[in-house]
Amino acid sequence: MISNQILQNTIDGMKAIARVELCVMDADGKEVVSTMDMTECAGSAAEFAASPADSQEIHGYQYFKIFDEQRLEYILVAGGSGEDLHMVGKMVAFQIQSLLVAYKERFDKDNFIKNLLLDNLLLVDIYGRAKKLRIQPDVSRVVMILESEKGKEDNALEMTRTYIGNSSREFVTAVDENNVIVVRELTASETGKDIERAARALAEHLEKEGLQKIRVAYGTIVHEIKEVSRSYKEARMALDVGKIFFGDREIIAYSELGIGRLIYQLPIPLCKMFIKEIFDGNGPDEFDEETLTTIYKFFENSLNVSETSRQLFIHRNTLVYRLDKLQKSTGLDLRVFEDAITFKIALMVVKYMKYMETMEY
């Protein structure tokens, strides 16, 4: 179904060109859009709809039927003076008929992409429908998921569609009310860097249009249409994991999640058991800010004592004292690689648990 706004813009444009009054009614003779009041034509439109004629002149008005395949979708009424009224009416009817076909194809493609992302199609149906909709099955694609500020999701969807335009290489859709999904077709030369640039360009465009808190996540490149759902699941995981472990990043790729994506799949009871074993009931929340700053800076500098003490503007012995103190309280010596890895994972697990607690409320 064509939106009423598109229909109104179409007949307004045709009126400006041909100088005729136009009205589009539904199959029951009820006005949908119009350039002037044509309520007097409603009764005649209903009678015309029941007749076998495809076009007819009634009381000086030209009536035309517009079909969606075999079903009557609209009745067009053209009014005015001039010998060309019938021809103008036929041209407008043809234009609306073409819009119907285009929007129906877009709807069918959108519906197909949604079901493809959600794994709602059998393998044979995927390739059969792709062929019918003229969608190439064996090109490289990647799925991006865009999240914006709450309450502006509809704006984000329309703005993204406007930004993408009528490109046959990209599909823009939504499978829920929270996120916008872009299925992007890639050329043979495009790489992960190109995908990141495209994601960043989209985010910057939406921010210029007034949207805030833009975050874009994307999956890995797939080469068969049947694998698009996998890229979508990866992008969704990247969006969630990115919020936990990469909160300051606007663009995040699934391939960059590292150990974060493994932690994200751990059950909470197992996480609690792990933290209890590591910290013996004293979690990182109980560390003072000085200790936490020391820990994060030490990890940031790859366990290098000299560089860490330099960046913290403290004496090397002071840093060694802090690390010794931490070892006494936790049993882990961060200068030992294995203990450092254990401690780092524990900090990430705590972050994950906190995030999951906020999601429950």
Order of alpha helices (4+ residues) and beta strands (2+ residues): alpha-beta-beta-alpha-beta-beta-beta-alpha-alpha-beta-alpha-beta-beta-alpha-beta-alpha-beta-alpha-alpha-alpha-alpha-alpha-alpha
